[in-house]
Amino acid sequence: MSGAPDPAAGDVRIGIAFPFTEAEIDALRALSPRLRLRASRETDQAAIDEIATEDLDGLIAQALPSDRQRTPSLRWLQVMSAGIDSLSGPAWPRGVTLTNARGAYAGRIGQYTIAAILGIAERHDARREQQSTGSWPDDPERLVGRPLRGQTLVIVGYGGIGREIARLATAHGMRVLAVKSDPATRIDGGFRMPGTGDPEGSLPERIVGLDELAAVAREADYLSITLPITERSRGAVSRDVLAALPAHAWIVNTGRGPVVDEPALDAALAAGQLGGAVLDVFGEEPLPASSPLWRRSNVVITPHVSGAGAHEELLALARENVRRFVAGEPLLNQVDVERGY
C-alpha cells in the first residue's frame, strides 16, 4: 500500500464511524501506543465529517469525508461492506487506498445460502403447508426430501463469500462449479475467518470466466449468485443464462440485484421454466409492492439481510488492517477502484 505511515514515525490517527462498542474501540487502541483513534457509533455522512480532522491518516467508514480538502493527509479508507459500487469511479482521490470487507460476510451469507438450498431440498414449505391443515398427508411421499449429494451447485462470483458457500456445499457432497471474472486467479489472499472458505481455490471441479456462464448454467441444480456490481457483472445473469438453466433449477441471489435481469427472471418463474428463486437483493430496494415477485409461489424474498450479524468478523478485519496500517504492512482486501472489486 503506497502512502502508509512510516513505522518509525510518530502518531497514526484513524477515524472510525461504525457502531463498535467502547470496549472494542479500546481494544483497537491497545494495538499500538502510536495509535490515536477518534470514534463515532454513527455511520452517516455527518458523523464521518465530524471525525474528519486535517491530520487524519486513515478512516473506517462507509464514505469519504464530504470535503476532501479537510483531510489532506488521508491515505486509507476501510469500508465495512463488500460492495463498493457507491464509491468506485474516476473521481477516486489519488493516494487513498480503499479496502473493503470482502470475506467478513462469508460466514453469514454462506449459512443463508446453504440454509436456503437445504430448505428447498427438504421441501420445508410443503411440509409447513401440510402441517397447517392439522392432518396427516394422504401421500407422505410427496414430502420426502431430495438428497444434495451429487447435485451441482454453480457459484457465480468466487470471492470470499463464494468460497465459503463452496466449502459448505462440498461438506454436503455437492459438486461445485465456479464462475469468476478472472478464472486464472485461484488463490484468494483476502480476509477470512479461520477455518472458512477455500483460499487455494481447490474445491470447484471447474472455475470458468463470465463468458462461460450460460454453458455451465446448463449443469446447475442450484445457481448461487455472489457477484459485486460492476460494468461487467451488470445483467450477467441474462435471459440467455436463465434459459440455459434446467427447469428444476433454483437461483439464490445474495450478491447484487442488478446482476440479474429481473424482468427476465420473473418471466421465467411465471412460465415454469425454473424451479424457483431465493432473493435477498433486488434492482430496486426496498422491492416495490408492485413487483410481481412478491406474488410468485416459487419465490422466497428476504430484505437484504443475508449478511447481517457479522459484527465479530468486521471487528476482526478492522483489527488486522489497523495493525497492518500502523506497521506499514500491505492491507488486506485492497480494491481496484476502476474495476470495482
Buried (B, 14 or more C-beta within 10 A) or exposed (E): BEEBBEEEEEEBBBBBBBBBEEEBBEBBBEBBEBBBBBBBEBBEBEBBBBBBBEEBBBBBBBBBBEEEEEBEBBBBBBBBBBBBBEBBEEEBEEEBBBBBBBBBBBBBBBBBBBBBBBBBBBBBBEBEEBEEEEEEEEEEEEBEBEEBEEBBBBBBBBBBBBBBBBBBBBEBEBBBBBBBBEBEEBEBEBBBBEEBBBBEBEBBEBBBEBEBBBEBBBBBBBBBBBBBBBEBBBBBBBBEBBBBBBEEBBBBBBBBBBBBBBEBBBBBBBEEBBBBBBBBBBBEEEBEEEBEBEEBEBBBBBEBEBBEEBBEBBBBBBBBBBBBBBBBBEBBBBBEBEEBB
